[in-house]
Amino acid sequence: MAKRIIKLPAKNGVVYIYEDFSYWDKEKGYSTHERKCIGKIGEDGQYTYNEYYRTREKMENLERKAERTPSVSKTTLVGQSLLLDKIEKQTKVGKALVPAFGGKDATAILALAYYMICRGKALCRAQPWLDDRGFGDLGLCSQRISELLGRIDDDKVNAFFLRWLGMQAKGRSLLFDITSISTYGKDNRYAERGYNRDHENLEQVNLSLLSSCFSGLPLWYSVMPGSMSDRIVLDYVLEMLKKLGIPSFTFVGDRGFYSDSNLKNLADRGHKFTVPVPSSVSWQKKMIKENRDELRKPENAIDDEGTIIYGKTLYRITGYGRTWHHLYYDPARKEKVIAAFMMRLKKCRDELDSDKPVESHQKMYDTYFTIRDTPKRGRRVSYNDEAIDGYVNNDSCYWLLISTSAKTASEALLQYRKRNDVELCFDDMKNMLDLKRLRNHNERTVKGKVFVNFVSLIILSQLRRTVSDIPEKEKHYWSEHDMLDKVDSYARIHFTGKYKDVYTTPTASQRKVFDLLGIKYQFKGKNHNADKTNGTDSD
């Protein structure tokens, strides 16, 4: 890996300096690079290095001293592991892994999950990161990682799910969704053509994901052929959950799962549900029209995280049993929609007045304008007020949730809002955790990689939830990944013989992260957070 220093000016006029590492990516087949900011250039032209660079230099100096006497000490980066160990103990995912995979493979899976969270790079490049952070004794070179992924078979994964669901999913509402993952792999029987949600012209596999509405933690997933329809997927999911000890639950899904056959399937199996009704459904339009004026009354106002949404509930007995229809109207969103529409109208009017029409706007011209060209007066453009009023007063920003679980509009809205957790999980799996495009050619290693990814997703979801509960100002507006970056250089030096381990002096940022998360550390001869570690110890 070649390294060079580059200078890049920012919009504020400051010139920042970066270390630029170039390397050959065997999987992608071309050269690429990574950059890391190490400081900036001052007004006097002198380099001012940042905290990350200065701390790393101190650590590298210690390592160079250790290299001259290799039998004396060993330096291990422990900052990120301390943080993730703390979060992993909160989830107890390790307790579900050990009975299913055995102690050694469970430890290796967790180590790779940590790497995915912190680096999000291809697993074949994990060994140097693992060695530097105390996982070297696992021997996870590229070949050993492939062997580990191959050992993660369906029986072991189901054994894990049986324990994990038993720990997490009792009496909970469960969030469900499906995504597609594009793949270059040719030796994978799940890779097929289907509806690609990323709109990529590639074969895909379908990934269904189940999460807890209460904790937001991922609970279960399944990899299925890319051409499989949502209805068939739902049948499979319900049957698998029954086998895994979840006989009944509340299903919270998106519009794609609304159909009479799907809802009857859920009801007949004893499950409850909360799903939105597509706007194209005729009876939904009729229900909104009949209740529009009644809906927008003060007694129907709901405080939705600081904004007002109106909600009204209608009770019915349907083929699904006792059913609540929750109608909603979002006035703030409606104002934004109308404002954006008016801006488009103005732009189109300017184009028509100047006789410079845009081909892609022709439908707007035809619908919302009247154009007359006369020999004497020239072009006269006027608005079609009737069509504009029809748009302004349409049913946009009105919607309906149908539920056999939530009896009030507030409860149903809260259930459905939790679906954002599933969307975040999919984003993490496909982007930060290196599942955007599966490149593995072997089906078993692909499935093993998805499982490791799932474990990392559990820990990352808990970390995100823990960090989000901290007031923004108190945590300096840091994200969970900001915190991981800041503690990365915190190290432990182990001396052979009679000496105790020595830890590098934590920076102000590292102390802040450790204090916020209750992680034990030493500073100026004092122990901090000693009573908050829940078993995580840095002594």
KEKESE-727164 format. One line per field, with one value per residue (C-alpha): residue number from 1; residue in one letter; chain; y negated, z, x negated. Coordinates in steps of 0.1 Angstrom, whole numbers, plus 5000, padded with zeros to 4 digits. Each point is the difference from the previous one (the first is absolute). Example, Ala and Ser with C-alpha at 12.3 -4.5 7.8 and 13.67 -1.06 7.14 Angstrom:
n = [1 / 2]
res = [a / s]
chain = [A / A]
c2 = [5045 / 4966]
c3 = [5078 / 4993]
c1 = [4877 / 4986]
// end
This chain:
n = [1 / 2 / 3 / 4 / 5 / 6 / 7 / 8 / 9 / 10 / 11 / 12 / 13 / 14 / 15 / 16 / 17 / 18 / 19 / 20 / 21 / 22 / 23 / 24 / 25 / 26 / 27 / 28 / 29 / 30 / 31 / 32 / 33 / 34 / 35 / 36 / 37 / 38 / 39 / 40 / 41 / 42 / 43 / 44 / 45 / 46 / 47 / 48 / 49 / 50 / 51 / 52 / 53 / 54 / 55 / 56 / 57 / 58 / 59 / 60 / 61 / 62 / 63 / 64 / 65 / 66 / 67 / 68 / 69 / 70 / 71 / 72 / 73 / 74 / 75 / 76 / 77 / 78 / 79 / 80 / 81 / 82 / 83 / 84 / 85 / 86 / 87 / 88 / 89 / 90 / 91 / 92 / 93 / 94 / 95 / 96 / 97 / 98 / 99 / 100 / 101 / 102 / 103 / 104 / 105 / 106 / 107 / 108 / 109 / 110 / 111 / 112 / 113 / 114 / 115 / 116 / 117 / 118 / 119 / 120 / 121 / 122 / 123 / 124 / 125 / 126 / 127 / 128 / 129 / 130 / 131 / 132 / 133 / 134 / 135 / 136 / 137 / 138 / 139 / 140 / 141 / 142 / 143 / 144 / 145 / 146 / 147 / 148 / 149 / 150 / 151 / 152 / 153 / 154 / 155 / 156 / 157 / 158 / 159 / 160 / 161 / 162 / 163 / 164 / 165 / 166 / 167 / 168 / 169 / 170 / 171 / 172 / 173 / 174 / 175 / 176 / 177 / 178 / 179 / 180 / 181 / 182 / 183 / 184 / 185 / 186 / 187 / 188 / 189 / 190 / 191 / 192 / 193 / 194 / 195 / 196 / 197 / 198 / 199 / 200 / 201 / 202 / 203 / 204 / 205 / 206 / 207 / 208 / 209 / 210 / 211 / 212 / 213 / 214 / 215 / 216 / 217 / 218 / 219 / 220 / 221 / 222 / 223 / 224 / 225 / 226 / 227 / 228 / 229 / 230 / 231 / 232 / 233 / 234 / 235 / 236 / 237 / 238 / 239 / 240 / 241 / 242 / 243 / 244 / 245 / 246 / 247 / 248 / 249 / 250 / 251 / 252 / 253 / 254 / 255 / 256 / 257 / 258 / 259 / 260 / 261 / 262 / 263 / 264 / 265 / 266 / 267 / 268 / 269 / 270 / 271 / 272 / 273 / 274 / 275 / 276 / 277 / 278 / 279 / 280 / 281 / 282 / 283 / 284 / 285 / 286 / 287 / 288 / 289 / 290 / 291 / 292 / 293 / 294 / 295 / 296 / 297 / 298 / 299 / 300 / 301 / 302 / 303 / 304 / 305 / 306 / 307 / 308 / 309 / 310 / 311 / 312 / 313 / 314 / 315 / 316 / 317 / 318 / 319 / 320 / 321 / 322 / 323 / 324 / 325 / 326 / 327 / 328 / 329 / 330 / 331 / 332 / 333 / 334 / 335 / 336 / 337 / 338 / 339 / 340 / 341 / 342 / 343 / 344 / 345 / 346 / 347 / 348 / 349 / 350 / 351 / 352 / 353 / 354 / 355 / 356 / 357 / 358 / 359 / 360 / 361 / 362 / 363 / 364 / 365 / 366 / 367 / 368 / 369 / 370 / 371 / 372 / 373 / 374 / 375 / 376 / 377 / 378 / 379 / 380 / 381 / 382 / 383 / 384 / 385 / 386 / 387 / 388 / 389 / 390 / 391 / 392 / 393 / 394 / 395 / 396 / 397 / 398 / 399 / 400 / 401 / 402 / 403 / 404 / 405 / 406 / 407 / 408 / 409 / 410 / 411 / 412 / 413 / 414 / 415 / 416 / 417 / 418 / 419 / 420 / 421 / 422 / 423 / 424 / 425 / 426 / 427 / 428 / 429 / 430 / 431 / 432 / 433 / 434 / 435 / 436 / 437 / 438 / 439 / 440 / 441 / 442 / 443 / 444 / 445 / 446 / 447 / 448 / 449 / 450 / 451 / 452 / 453 / 454 / 455 / 456 / 457 / 458 / 459 / 460 / 461 / 462 / 463 / 464 / 465 / 466 / 467 / 468 / 469 / 470 / 471 / 472 / 473 / 474 / 475 / 476 / 477 / 478 / 479 / 480 / 481 / 482 / 483 / 484 / 485 / 486 / 487 / 488 / 489 / 490 / 491 / 492 / 493 / 494 / 495 / 496 / 497 / 498 / 499 / 500 / 501 / 502 / 503 / 504 / 505 / 506 / 507 / 508 / 509 / 510 / 511 / 512 / 513 / 514 / 515 / 516 / 517 / 518 / 519 / 520 / 521 / 522 / 523 / 524 / 525 / 526 / 527 / 528 / 529 / 530 / 531 / 532 / 533 / 534 / 535 / 536 / 537 / 538 / 539]
res = [m / a / k / r / i / i / k / l / p / a / k / n / g / v / v / y / i / y / e / d / f / s / y / w / d / k / e / k / g / y / s / t / h / e / r / k / c / i / g / k / i / g / e / d / g / q / y / t / y / n / e / y / y / r / t / r / e / k / m / e / n / l / e / r / k / a / e / r / t / p / s / v / s / k / t / t / l / v / g / q / s / l / l / l / d / k / i / e / k / q / t / k / v / g / k / a / l / v / p / a / f / g / g / k / d / a / t / a / i / l / a / l / a / y / y / m / i / c / r / g / k / a / l / c / r / a / q / p / w / l / d / d / r / g / f / g / d / l / g / l / c / s / q / r / i / s / e / l / l / g / r / i / d / d / d / k / v / n / a / f / f / l / r / w / l / g / m / q / a / k / g / r / s / l / l / f / d / i / t / s / i / s / t / y / g / k / d / n / r / y / a / e / r / g / y / n / r / d / h / e / n / l / e / q / v / n / l / s / l / l / s / s / c / f / s / g / l / p / l / w / y / s / v / m / p / g / s / m / s / d / r / i / v / l / d / y / v / l / e / m / l / k / k / l / g / i / p / s / f / t / f / v / g / d / r / g / f / y / s / d / s / n / l / k / n / l / a / d / r / g / h / k / f / t / v / p / v / p / s / s / v / s / w / q / k / k / m / i / k / e / n / r / d / e / l / r / k / p / e / n / a / i / d / d / e / g / t / i / i / y / g / k / t / l / y / r / i / t / g / y / g / r / t / w / h / h / l / y / y / d / p / a / r / k / e / k / v / i / a / a / f / m / m / r / l / k / k / c / r / d / e / l / d / s / d / k / p / v / e / s / h / q / k / m / y / d / t / y / f / t / i / r / d / t / p / k / r / g / r / r / v / s / y / n / d / e / a / i / d / g / y / v / n / n / d / s / c / y / w / l / l / i / s / t / s / a / k / t / a / s / e / a / l / l / q / y / r / k / r / n / d / v / e / l / c / f / d / d / m / k / n / m / l / d / l / k / r / l / r / n / h / n / e / r / t / v / k / g / k / v / f / v / n / f / v / s / l / i / i / l / s / q / l / r / r / t / v / s / d / i / p / e / k / e / k / h / y / w / s / e / h / d / m / l / d / k / v / d / s / y / a / r / i / h / f / t / g / k / y / k / d / v / y / t / t / p / t / a / s / q / r / k / v / f / d / l / l / g / i / k / y / q / f / k / g / k / n / h / n / a / d / k / t / n / g / t / d / s / d]
chain = [A / A / A / A / A / A / A / A / A / A / A / A / A / A / A / A / A / A / A / A / A / A / A / A / A / A / A / A / A / A / A / A / A / A / A / A / A / A / A / A / A / A / A / A / A / A / A / A / A / A / A / A / A / A / A / A / A / A / A / A / A / A / A / A / A / A / A / A / A / A / A / A / A / A / A / A / A / A / A / A / A / A / A / A / A / A / A / A / A / A / A / A / A / A / A / A / A / A / A / A / A / A / A / A / A / A / A / A / A / A / A / A / A / A / A / A / A / A / A / A / A / A / A / A / A / A / A / A / A / A / A / A / A / A / A / A / A / A / A / A / A / A / A / A / A / A / A / A / A / A / A / A / A / A / A / A / A / A / A / A / A / A / A / A / A / A / A / A / A / A / A / A / A / A / A / A / A / A / A / A / A / A / A / A / A / A / A / A / A / A / A / A / A / A / A / A / A / A / A / A / A / A / A / A / A / A / A / A / A / A / A / A / A / A / A / A / A / A / A / A / A / A / A / A / A / A / A / A / A / A / A / A / A / A / A / A / A / A / A / A / A / A / A / A / A / A / A / A / A / A / A / A / A / A / A / A / A / A / A / A / A / A / A / A / A / A / A / A / A / A / A / A / A / A / A / A / A / A / A / A / A / A / A / A / A / A / A / A / A / A / A / A / A / A / A / A / A / A / A / A / A / A / A / A / A / A / A / A / A / A / A / A / A / A / A / A / A / A / A / A / A / A / A / A / A / A / A / A / A / A / A / A / A / A / A / A / A / A / A / A / A / A / A / A / A / A / A / A / A / A / A / A / A / A / A / A / A / A / A / A / A / A / A / A / A / A / A / A / A / A / A / A / A / A / A / A / A / A / A / A / A / A / A / A / A / A / A / A / A / A / A / A / A / A / A / A / A / A / A / A / A / A / A / A / A / A / A / A / A / A / A / A / A / A / A / A / A / A / A / A / A / A / A / A / A / A / A / A / A / A / A / A / A / A / A / A / A / A / A / A / A / A / A / A / A / A / A / A / A / A / A / A / A / A / A / A / A / A / A / A / A / A / A / A / A / A / A / A / A / A / A / A / A / A / A / A / A / A / A / A / A / A / A / A / A / A / A / A / A / A / A / A / A / A / A / A / A / A / A / A / A / A / A / A / A / A / A / A / A / A / A / A / A / A / A / A / A / A / A / A / A / A / A / A / A / A / A / A / A / A / A / A / A / A / A / A / A / A / A]
c2 = [5000 / 4968 / 4968 / 4963 / 4967 / 4978 / 4965 / 4992 / 4966 / 4998 / 4975 / 4980 / 4993 / 5024 / 5024 / 5034 / 5027 / 5036 / 5033 / 5017 / 5038 / 5017 / 5037 / 5026 / 5015 / 5036 / 5003 / 4969 / 5005 / 4965 / 4976 / 4979 / 4980 / 4988 / 4966 / 4989 / 4964 / 4994 / 4962 / 4967 / 4973 / 4968 / 4964 / 5002 / 5030 / 5024 / 5033 / 5004 / 5036 / 5012 / 5021 / 5032 / 4996 / 4989 / 5029 / 5024 / 4987 / 5006 / 5035 / 5007 / 4987 / 5025 / 5028 / 4991 / 5002 / 5034 / 5012 / 4994 / 5023 / 5022 / 5023 / 4972 / 4987 / 5002 / 4971 / 5006 / 4976 / 5005 / 4969 / 5012 / 5035 / 4985 / 4981 / 5028 / 5025 / 4978 / 4999 / 5037 / 5008 / 4979 / 5020 / 5034 / 5011 / 5019 / 5022 / 5011 / 5006 / 5023 / 5029 / 4999 / 4997 / 5009 / 4976 / 4996 / 4993 / 4978 / 4979 / 4998 / 4990 / 4972 / 4989 / 4998 / 4982 / 4974 / 4996 / 4995 / 4973 / 4981 / 5004 / 5012 / 5014 / 5034 / 5028 / 5012 / 4968 / 5005 / 5017 / 4969 / 4983 / 5031 / 5005 / 4964 / 5003 / 5032 / 5026 / 5013 / 5033 / 5008 / 5004 / 4983 / 4997 / 4999 / 5038 / 5006 / 4974 / 5019 / 5032 / 4984 / 4986 / 5035 / 5015 / 4977 / 5023 / 4998 / 5023 / 4980 / 4967 / 5014 / 5012 / 4964 / 4986 / 5023 / 4986 / 4964 / 4998 / 5016 / 4973 / 4970 / 5005 / 5012 / 4979 / 4975 / 4983 / 5010 / 4978 / 5017 / 4990 / 5014 / 4986 / 5012 / 5003 / 5000 / 5026 / 5007 / 5036 / 5027 / 5031 / 4990 / 5017 / 4971 / 4975 / 4993 / 4972 / 4982 / 4966 / 4983 / 4973 / 4983 / 5000 / 5017 / 5023 / 5029 / 5033 / 4998 / 5018 / 4990 / 4993 / 4998 / 4985 / 5001 / 4975 / 4993 / 4971 / 4995 / 5001 / 4994 / 5029 / 5024 / 5034 / 5022 / 5000 / 5023 / 5001 / 5010 / 5002 / 4966 / 5007 / 5010 / 4979 / 4983 / 5024 / 5031 / 4984 / 4992 / 5037 / 5011 / 4975 / 5009 / 5037 / 4995 / 4978 / 5027 / 5026 / 4976 / 4996 / 4968 / 5013 / 4965 / 4964 / 4966 / 4996 / 4964 / 4997 / 4975 / 4995 / 5028 / 5025 / 4987 / 5024 / 5019 / 5034 / 4988 / 4986 / 5030 / 5022 / 4981 / 5000 / 5038 / 5008 / 4980 / 4970 / 4964 / 4973 / 4963 / 4990 / 4969 / 5002 / 4990 / 4967 / 5018 / 5021 / 4987 / 5005 / 4981 / 4970 / 5001 / 5003 / 4970 / 4979 / 5008 / 4991 / 4972 / 4971 / 5019 / 5011 / 4964 / 4992 / 4991 / 5032 / 5020 / 4982 / 5023 / 4988 / 5017 / 4991 / 4963 / 4997 / 5004 / 5029 / 5005 / 5036 / 5015 / 5037 / 5019 / 5034 / 5028 / 5038 / 5014 / 5033 / 4996 / 4996 / 4969 / 4973 / 4964 / 4976 / 4970 / 4970 / 4973 / 4966 / 4982 / 4962 / 4991 / 5024 / 4988 / 4964 / 5012 / 5020 / 4970 / 4976 / 5023 / 5003 / 4962 / 4997 / 5025 / 4980 / 4967 / 5016 / 5015 / 4966 / 4983 / 5026 / 4995 / 4962 / 5000 / 5027 / 5023 / 5031 / 5031 / 5033 / 5018 / 4973 / 5005 / 5018 / 4971 / 4975 / 5021 / 5004 / 4967 / 4974 / 4986 / 4986 / 4979 / 4986 / 4972 / 4980 / 4966 / 5006 / 5028 / 5027 / 4999 / 5024 / 5004 / 5025 / 5028 / 4991 / 5030 / 5025 / 4981 / 5000 / 5038 / 5006 / 4977 / 5018 / 5035 / 5028 / 4997 / 5000 / 5020 / 5037 / 5030 / 5027 / 5031 / 5020 / 5029 / 4990 / 4963 / 4986 / 4963 / 4978 / 4990 / 5036 / 5011 / 4970 / 5008 / 5036 / 4990 / 4973 / 5027 / 5014 / 4974 / 5024 / 5026 / 4975 / 4990 / 5037 / 5006 / 4969 / 5013 / 5035 / 4988 / 4970 / 4997 / 5037 / 5009 / 5018 / 4975 / 5025 / 5036 / 5010 / 5035 / 5027 / 5028 / 5003 / 5012 / 4972 / 4975 / 5013 / 5000 / 4964 / 4990 / 5016 / 4982 / 4968 / 5007 / 5004 / 4967 / 4984 / 5010 / 4984 / 4969 / 4996 / 5001 / 4976 / 4976 / 5001 / 4995 / 4970 / 4985 / 5000 / 4976 / 4963 / 4986 / 4971 / 5023 / 5023 / 4970 / 5013 / 5030 / 5030 / 5036 / 5002 / 4967 / 5016 / 5032 / 4979 / 4979 / 5030 / 5019 / 4990 / 5009 / 5028 / 5025 / 5009 / 5034 / 5006 / 5035 / 5010 / 4983 / 4968 / 4990 / 4988 / 4963 / 4980 / 4970 / 4967 / 4995 / 4968 / 4976 / 5014 / 5036 / 4991 / 4984 / 5031 / 5024 / 4978 / 4998 / 5038 / 5009 / 5018 / 5003 / 4982 / 4985 / 4964 / 4982 / 5030 / 5003 / 5026 / 4986 / 5017 / 5030 / 5007 / 4997 / 5025 / 5031 / 5022 / 4980 / 4992 / 4981 / 5008]
c3 = [5000 / 4988 / 5021 / 4990 / 5015 / 4981 / 5007 / 4994 / 5004 / 5017 / 4992 / 5031 / 4986 / 5024 / 4983 / 5016 / 4997 / 4994 / 4999 / 4968 / 4998 / 4966 / 4996 / 4975 / 5007 / 4989 / 5001 / 4980 / 4976 / 5001 / 5021 / 5027 / 5030 / 5035 / 5016 / 5036 / 5012 / 5022 / 5004 / 4982 / 4988 / 5022 / 4988 / 5006 / 4976 / 5028 / 5004 / 5030 / 5006 / 5015 / 5031 / 4981 / 4984 / 5031 / 5020 / 4973 / 4999 / 5037 / 4996 / 4971 / 5020 / 5027 / 4974 / 4986 / 5034 / 5005 / 4966 / 5012 / 5029 / 4986 / 5030 / 5025 / 4990 / 4976 / 4991 / 4993 / 4988 / 5024 / 4998 / 4975 / 5015 / 5035 / 4985 / 4980 / 5028 / 5022 / 4974 / 4992 / 5037 / 4999 / 4971 / 5013 / 4964 / 5010 / 5024 / 4970 / 4978 / 5022 / 5003 / 4963 / 4987 / 5028 / 5019 / 4974 / 4970 / 5021 / 5009 / 4964 / 4988 / 5026 / 4990 / 4963 / 5010 / 5018 / 4969 / 4979 / 5023 / 5003 / 4964 / 4978 / 4975 / 4983 / 5026 / 4981 / 5012 / 5036 / 5013 / 5006 / 5019 / 5021 / 5008 / 5012 / 5023 / 5018 / 4978 / 4984 / 5019 / 4980 / 4968 / 4978 / 4968 / 4967 / 4996 / 5037 / 4996 / 4970 / 5019 / 5029 / 4977 / 4985 / 5034 / 5007 / 4987 / 5002 / 5030 / 5021 / 4990 / 5009 / 5034 / 5005 / 4990 / 5023 / 5030 / 4988 / 4993 / 5033 / 5017 / 4981 / 4983 / 5026 / 5000 / 4976 / 4969 / 4971 / 4971 / 4966 / 4966 / 4970 / 4980 / 4970 / 4999 / 4966 / 4995 / 4975 / 5012 / 4974 / 5023 / 5022 / 4995 / 5017 / 4974 / 4976 / 4981 / 5018 / 5011 / 5009 / 5027 / 4992 / 4962 / 4990 / 4970 / 5019 / 5014 / 5037 / 5031 / 5022 / 5037 / 5024 / 5034 / 5033 / 5027 / 5035 / 5001 / 5037 / 4999 / 4963 / 5000 / 4970 / 5009 / 4970 / 4963 / 4970 / 4967 / 4971 / 4962 / 4983 / 4980 / 5030 / 5005 / 5033 / 5005 / 4998 / 5022 / 5027 / 5000 / 5005 / 5028 / 5019 / 4998 / 5011 / 5030 / 5011 / 5000 / 5018 / 5029 / 4990 / 4997 / 4999 / 4996 / 4986 / 4964 / 4991 / 4962 / 4972 / 4971 / 4980 / 5024 / 4999 / 4982 / 5011 / 4997 / 5021 / 5028 / 5001 / 5001 / 5031 / 5017 / 4993 / 5016 / 5031 / 4994 / 5002 / 4976 / 4993 / 4964 / 4978 / 4973 / 4965 / 4987 / 4969 / 5021 / 4992 / 5034 / 5016 / 4978 / 5010 / 5037 / 4998 / 4981 / 5025 / 5030 / 4987 / 5018 / 5032 / 5000 / 5002 / 5034 / 5032 / 5018 / 4973 / 5003 / 5008 / 5011 / 4976 / 5013 / 5002 / 4970 / 4997 / 4981 / 5001 / 5006 / 5002 / 5007 / 4985 / 5015 / 4977 / 5001 / 4969 / 4986 / 5021 / 5033 / 5021 / 4978 / 5005 / 4971 / 5009 / 4977 / 5001 / 4986 / 5001 / 4995 / 5002 / 4973 / 4979 / 5002 / 4987 / 4972 / 4989 / 5003 / 4978 / 4975 / 4998 / 4993 / 4971 / 4987 / 5001 / 4982 / 4973 / 4996 / 4994 / 4974 / 4982 / 5001 / 4985 / 4975 / 5012 / 5010 / 5015 / 4985 / 5034 / 5013 / 4972 / 5023 / 5024 / 4971 / 4987 / 5034 / 5018 / 4973 / 4971 / 4971 / 4972 / 4971 / 4981 / 4971 / 5017 / 5037 / 4997 / 5026 / 5030 / 5028 / 5029 / 5028 / 5000 / 5034 / 5001 / 4995 / 5025 / 5027 / 4993 / 5008 / 5031 / 5014 / 4991 / 5025 / 5002 / 5036 / 5010 / 5007 / 5018 / 5022 / 5005 / 5032 / 5021 / 5027 / 5007 / 5013 / 4998 / 4972 / 5022 / 5008 / 4963 / 4989 / 5025 / 4988 / 4964 / 5007 / 5015 / 4965 / 4995 / 5020 / 4973 / 4973 / 5020 / 5004 / 4962 / 4994 / 5024 / 4985 / 4964 / 5005 / 5032 / 5005 / 4965 / 4986 / 4973 / 4974 / 5010 / 4982 / 5015 / 4974 / 5024 / 5015 / 5034 / 5005 / 4988 / 5027 / 5026 / 4992 / 5003 / 5034 / 5013 / 4986 / 5019 / 5033 / 4993 / 4993 / 5034 / 5018 / 4978 / 5005 / 5038 / 4998 / 4979 / 5024 / 5030 / 4983 / 4989 / 5036 / 5010 / 4995 / 4969 / 5017 / 5027 / 4975 / 4978 / 4972 / 4994 / 4983 / 5010 / 4973 / 5012 / 5034 / 4986 / 4980 / 5030 / 5023 / 4973 / 5011 / 5037 / 5007 / 5025 / 5004 / 5014 / 5016 / 5006 / 5034 / 5032 / 4984 / 4999 / 4967 / 4993 / 4981 / 4978 / 5015 / 4987 / 4981 / 5010 / 4972 / 5011 / 5037 / 4988 / 4981 / 5029 / 5025 / 4978 / 4995 / 5036 / 4989 / 5026 / 4994 / 5020 / 4999 / 5023 / 5022 / 5006 / 4989 / 4982 / 4994 / 5021 / 5011 / 4965 / 4979 / 5004 / 4997 / 4975 / 5016 / 4987 / 5029]
c1 = [5000 / 4983 / 5004 / 4998 / 5009 / 5025 / 5014 / 5037 / 5016 / 5034 / 5028 / 4991 / 4966 / 4981 / 4976 / 5001 / 4973 / 5008 / 4982 / 5010 / 4995 / 5002 / 5004 / 5011 / 5035 / 5000 / 5038 / 5007 / 4971 / 4987 / 4979 / 5017 / 4991 / 5010 / 4995 / 4996 / 4998 / 4970 / 5001 / 5000 / 4976 / 5000 / 4997 / 4963 / 4997 / 4992 / 5017 / 5023 / 5007 / 5033 / 5006 / 5003 / 4966 / 4982 / 5014 / 4991 / 4965 / 4996 / 5013 / 4977 / 4970 / 5009 / 5003 / 4966 / 4985 / 5017 / 4986 / 4965 / 5006 / 5028 / 5000 / 5008 / 5035 / 5029 / 5023 / 5037 / 5026 / 5029 / 5021 / 5026 / 5001 / 5007 / 5029 / 5015 / 4995 / 5021 / 5028 / 4998 / 5005 / 5032 / 5014 / 4988 / 4995 / 4969 / 5020 / 5021 / 4970 / 4980 / 5025 / 5006 / 4965 / 4976 / 4978 / 4972 / 5022 / 5023 / 4970 / 4988 / 5035 / 5001 / 4965 / 5010 / 5032 / 4979 / 4979 / 5031 / 5013 / 4967 / 4987 / 5029 / 4974 / 4997 / 4994 / 4969 / 4982 / 5009 / 4968 / 4978 / 5029 / 5006 / 4964 / 4995 / 5030 / 4992 / 5017 / 4969 / 5002 / 5031 / 4979 / 5026 / 4981 / 5020 / 5001 / 5010 / 5028 / 5013 / 4999 / 5019 / 5027 / 5004 / 5006 / 5029 / 5027 / 5037 / 5003 / 4977 / 5016 / 5035 / 4986 / 4988 / 5034 / 5018 / 4981 / 4999 / 5037 / 5008 / 4979 / 5014 / 5033 / 5025 / 5032 / 4986 / 5012 / 4977 / 4990 / 4996 / 4987 / 4982 / 4971 / 4981 / 4962 / 4983 / 4973 / 4972 / 4998 / 5008 / 4998 / 5030 / 5033 / 5018 / 4988 / 5028 / 5016 / 5028 / 5013 / 4967 / 5007 / 4967 / 5009 / 4968 / 4998 / 4985 / 5012 / 5011 / 5008 / 5030 / 4993 / 5029 / 4993 / 5020 / 4993 / 5015 / 5024 / 4990 / 4962 / 4993 / 4976 / 4999 / 5015 / 5001 / 4992 / 5002 / 4983 / 5023 / 5000 / 5001 / 5031 / 5022 / 5032 / 5009 / 5030 / 4978 / 4974 / 5027 / 5012 / 4964 / 4993 / 5032 / 4992 / 4963 / 5010 / 5024 / 4972 / 4977 / 5024 / 5019 / 5036 / 5017 / 4989 / 5010 / 4987 / 4991 / 4993 / 5001 / 5025 / 4985 / 5014 / 5036 / 5023 / 5031 / 4982 / 4970 / 5021 / 5023 / 4969 / 4988 / 5034 / 5006 / 4967 / 5008 / 4978 / 5009 / 4989 / 4995 / 4995 / 5007 / 5026 / 4988 / 5015 / 5013 / 5025 / 5034 / 5016 / 4972 / 5007 / 5036 / 4993 / 4977 / 5025 / 5028 / 4979 / 4978 / 5017 / 5005 / 4963 / 4987 / 5013 / 4981 / 5010 / 4983 / 4966 / 4970 / 4966 / 4977 / 4965 / 5007 / 5023 / 5038 / 5016 / 5037 / 5012 / 5035 / 5009 / 5030 / 5008 / 5013 / 5006 / 4984 / 4988 / 4969 / 5020 / 5001 / 4983 / 4992 / 4996 / 4978 / 5003 / 4972 / 4993 / 4966 / 5006 / 4963 / 4991 / 5030 / 4987 / 4966 / 5016 / 5021 / 4970 / 4978 / 5029 / 5004 / 4962 / 5003 / 5030 / 4981 / 4970 / 5023 / 5018 / 4966 / 4991 / 5032 / 4999 / 4965 / 5010 / 4973 / 5019 / 4983 / 5011 / 5002 / 5024 / 5026 / 5024 / 5000 / 5006 / 5029 / 5017 / 4995 / 4998 / 5020 / 4980 / 5013 / 4979 / 5017 / 4986 / 5006 / 4995 / 4974 / 4998 / 5023 / 4994 / 5025 / 5004 / 5026 / 5015 / 5022 / 4972 / 4978 / 5028 / 5004 / 4963 / 5000 / 5031 / 4991 / 4994 / 4962 / 4988 / 5030 / 4995 / 5015 / 4986 / 5020 / 4994 / 5012 / 4976 / 4999 / 5033 / 4990 / 4986 / 4971 / 4990 / 5003 / 4979 / 4973 / 4999 / 4996 / 4974 / 4978 / 4997 / 4972 / 4979 / 5003 / 4991 / 4968 / 4992 / 5002 / 4979 / 4973 / 5000 / 4997 / 4977 / 4979 / 4998 / 4988 / 5031 / 5009 / 4989 / 4991 / 4969 / 4995 / 5005 / 5007 / 5035 / 4988 / 4975 / 5027 / 5024 / 4973 / 4991 / 5036 / 5002 / 4968 / 5016 / 5032 / 4980 / 4982 / 5034 / 5013 / 4971 / 5000 / 5038 / 4995 / 4971 / 5020 / 5029 / 4977 / 4983 / 5034 / 5012 / 4972 / 5009 / 4984 / 4983 / 4986 / 4984 / 4987 / 5024 / 4978 / 5014 / 4993 / 4973 / 4984 / 4997 / 4984 / 4975 / 4990 / 4992 / 4981 / 4965 / 5006 / 4975 / 4988 / 4963 / 4994 / 4966 / 4986 / 4990 / 5011 / 5013 / 5037 / 5015 / 4997 / 5026 / 4994 / 5012 / 5035 / 5006 / 5028 / 5022 / 4993 / 5008 / 5033 / 5010 / 4991 / 5019 / 5031 / 5001 / 4988 / 4968 / 4972 / 4967 / 4971 / 4990 / 4975 / 4998 / 5038 / 5025 / 5030 / 5034 / 4989 / 5035 / 5016 / 4981 / 5022 / 4970 / 4980 / 4966 / 4971 / 4976]
// end
